Amino acid sequence: MTVYLSQSFTGISIGAVLLLIALGLSLTFGQMGVINMAHGEFIMAGAYTVYMLQGPISDAGVSLLLALPVAFLVAGAMGALLEWLLIRRLYARPLDTLLVTWGVSLMLQQLARDVFGAPNVHTSSPDWLSGRLTLIGGEDPLTLAYSRLFILGLAVAAVAALTLTLRRTPLGRRMRAVVQHRDLAEASGIATGRVDRLTFFLGSGLAGLAGVALTLVGPIGPTMGTNIIIDAFLVIVVGGIGRLRGAVVAAFALGVLQAVMEYSTTVSVARVTVLIAIVAFLQWRPQGIHTLRTRSLA
Amino acid sequence: MPRIRGQRHRLFAAAVTALTVMSLAACGARTGEEPASGSQAAEVDTSGDTIKVGLLNSLSGTMAISEVTVRDALLLAIEEINADGGVLGRQIEPISEDGASDWPTFAEKSEKLIQQDGVAAVFGCWTSASRKAVLPVFEQNGSLLFYPVQYEGLEQSPNIFYTGATTNQQIIPALDYLREEEDVESLYLVGSDYVFPRTANRIITAYAEEHGIEIVGEDYAPLGSTEFATIATKVEDSGADAVFNTLNGDSNVSFFREYAATGLTAETMPVLSVSIAEEEVAGIGAEYLAGQLTAWNYYQTTEGAANESFVQAFQDRYGEDRPTSDPMEAAYTSVYLWAAMVEEAGSFEVEDVRAAADGITFDAPEGTVTVDGDTQHLFKTSRIGRIGADGAITEVWSSGEPIRPDPYLETYPWAEGLS
């Protein structure tokens, strides 16, 4: 029985990684409708930030915690720059945006290859994240890895911070206003261009945070972003485009389904099951878990 | 709502466009191919003062990490032979082509090297997929490929010399070691989902049936997969004596991290890997691999004067921090073997070189290797190594003498029906 409990937790921690990646997309893709193919490279930028910081700061714990704000700023700045240079000129042309950001994605990957070298690099995890927390001891123990708990905590904190920002701050209010009715917002004196850039900054910054979390579970390499970005798009589509709550539910549901199926069958079968479940679900609810009745946020 | 719909339609249109562009690009690559010229001996260009050879490695794309190191080793061997007077009095002129981690590109470039440049031989390829892609080109043009990487066996082309290990020089000795030295009675198989791990695991399963080893689990992860929490849990729950790991590339990082997170260690459940060499250890992190086992024919630490001078020469040429690994050694050796075959034959022509191949030996960094003319594989010594906390791999067991290559496992009764 504890096997299913521990697999559920594994699923939740997979979901937490998915959620962190999807959160940024829920802003740029969900709210602004921009399909940013370079989002994965902002994740990569966040991961390489940890690697860079571990050079001068030998303590793995300090560099990891310091990397959280630094990666947010680095990835956020890259996102804002991309928005300012290219995307803002292409808002009415989603097809062009897709191709242009795909090109940017390839360029950033090659840049990473030139700067950091083609081979993957790895970072060391802090001591306090190695090992496991024992919930149930004895014959059939239930234990949770600290690194997974950390990622889960980070995801929860990021969701909470994003919800608060959208609901309680002037910036969040302006962002919602622009999404709901751009012309009216502009007529009310909101600098919509600036709000777009800030939204993009936040969304890309969250990708940077996801990159920091990913260094705890996998390698850091030029193509790490492209490998996981598809899953994040799935989460957004299942959750309902533009719905934060939907993304949370979808990420955890997909994670748990994958983990439980994988335990009793194989990776491929679990993957197929998840994809079939998504297709079936979208037949039933094409708009995703949370229907977009209005254009309100969160 | 209509806005959202419109976006979905446009997204779909974008996807269709992208697919169309890709398939057009693929067609473009095909139209360059000449019609098959039939099986004949390649025209080796012997007009100049030099003799040209082709180096065909992925210098870009996902395989570049590994294949660039092979190219470096090939160039080193060519420079050394040239400094020593060349082959049949001619300097070797390497022509390097980029296979770009793309199998049709490999076929196209090999055709270019053979037909336009008139190279005497081509050195390179890494993945079995790229080898399978160029094989018909070499057979139709009657040219020669030297392939330097361990592979899944069950192949024997007259136009390829295989200088890496076949299965009876790597996987089977590794199983013998686990059974005899580590008293392993149950195994868990973890691999990437493509031809090499699947074929290797079929061989392992047949071996296990014969020798009374229980296979308690078998899992494949997609190439590049980084989510291994569940597989690690299954491995832990299985209570196997050891894990046989045929994962490739990045997946190893995540697998070994999750494996360590479950509390398993090299003492409680050792992992024997066949795709982790010195180069990969650095990428995964030695602390996650300390104490684990690998199976190859060569390690940077292999003892012998030939290896000392190889490592010295390589690091003098490319930098002190560059490790040497098994495929690099096999590539380096392949150039010397070709040169020795040419000297023996007194000719650069492919048929003469092949006829002279049997019994050619070279004092390679891994020890003396001998060409088996029948299979065009090498007699190679099998070695099991243990990865140290510093990332170096040290030998813990060796077959003692070179093993006769048996790509179709014909001398193993239990392997009947595998090929």
Boltz contact constraints between the chains, C-beta under 6 A:
constraints:
  - contact:
      token1: [A, 10]
      token2: [B, 229]
      max_distance: 6.0
  - contact:
      token1: [A, 10]
      token2: [B, 230]
      max_distance: 6.0
  - contact:
      token1: [A, 33]
      token2: [B, 7]
      max_distance: 6.0
  - contact:
      token1: [A, 94]
      token2: [B, 10]
      max_distance: 6.0
  - contact:
      token1: [A, 95]
      token2: [B, 10]
      max_distance: 6.0
  - contact:
      token1: [A, 95]
      token2: [B, 14]
      max_distance: 6.0
  - contact:
      token1: [A, 98]
      token2: [B, 14]
      max_distance: 6.0
  - contact:
      token1: [A, 118]
      token2: [B, 64]
      max_distance: 6.0
  - contact:
      token1: [A, 118]
      token2: [B, 65]
      max_distance: 6.0
  - contact:
      token1: [A, 119]
      token2: [B, 65]
      max_distance: 6.0
  - contact:
      token1: [A, 119]
      token2: [B, 283]
      max_distance: 6.0
  - contact:
      token1: [A, 120]
      token2: [B, 250]
      max_distance: 6.0
  - contact:
      token1: [A, 120]
      token2: [B, 283]
      max_distance: 6.0
  - contact:
      token1: [A, 122]
      token2: [B, 285]
      max_distance: 6.0
  - contact:
      token1: [A, 145]
      token2: [B, 261]
      max_distance: 6.0
  - contact:
      token1: [A, 218]
      token2: [B, 226]
      max_distance: 6.0
  - contact:
      token1: [A, 218]
      token2: [B, 253]
      max_distance: 6.0
  - contact:
      token1: [A, 218]
      token2: [B, 254]
      max_distance: 6.0
  - contact:
      token1: [A, 219]
      token2: [B, 250]
      max_distance: 6.0
  - contact:
      token1: [A, 219]
      token2: [B, 253]
      max_distance: 6.0
  - contact:
      token1: [A, 227]
      token2: [B, 224]
      max_distance: 6.0
  - contact:
      token1: [A, 259]
      token2: [B, 230]
      max_distance: 6.0
  - contact:
      token1: [A, 262]
      token2: [B, 230]
      max_distance: 6.0
  - contact:
      token1: [A, 263]
      token2: [B, 230]
      max_distance: 6.0
  - contact:
      token1: [A, 267]
      token2: [B, 221]
      max_distance: 6.0
